[in-house]
Each structure stands twice: as C-alpha cells, then as structure tokens.
Amino acid sequence: MIGSGGLTPAVLKEIDASLKGHELIKVKVAGEDRETRALMMSEICGATGAEPVQSIGRMLVIYRKNSEPVPRPAKPKRKPARPLKRSFQNER
C-alpha cells in the first residue's frame, strides 16, 4: 500500500521484494487523483522492470517474470490408511 508519504525508495524496495516472490502483485494507492495513480504505475514499472497489467480504482496490478524459479517445499507424504479393525469391515 502506498500511503500519504507517496512513492518512497522504501516502498519501491518492498514492491521489488514482493515481485521476486510472487511475480504478480496488487498495489493499493491512497491518492485520489487518476493522473497521479497513472504516473505512480509508470514510475513503479520503470523502477522495478515490471509490466502494468491493470488499474481498477485505487488498485494497481503489476507483473514481472522471475528469472529464477522459487523452490517450493516438498509436500509431506500422507500416512497410509490404517486397516479397519473388524474383519467384516475390511471386505469391500
């Protein structure tokens, strides 16, 4: 979210870090002026190397393809189903 302080270097750094992890992000802008939001969108995209996707109201959607895929943690394997206790319940 970009607050009343505007587009500061710290905000750009956070946007860049979010793009590294997610590729597609939404940024909420507190400004009321449509032209100001459009300028912020172009400034963000220029500074981070991202592409503008969409601007709806105060929400900006931007995309940047990751050059390195983020490794996903392996899913834990499920435990095998334990057999039922009664012999007549095991027949299916």
Secondary structure by P-SEA (a helix, b strand, c coil): ccccccccaaaaaaaaaaaaccccbbbbbccccaaaaaaaaaaaaaacccccccccccbbbbbbbbcccccccccccccccccccccccccc
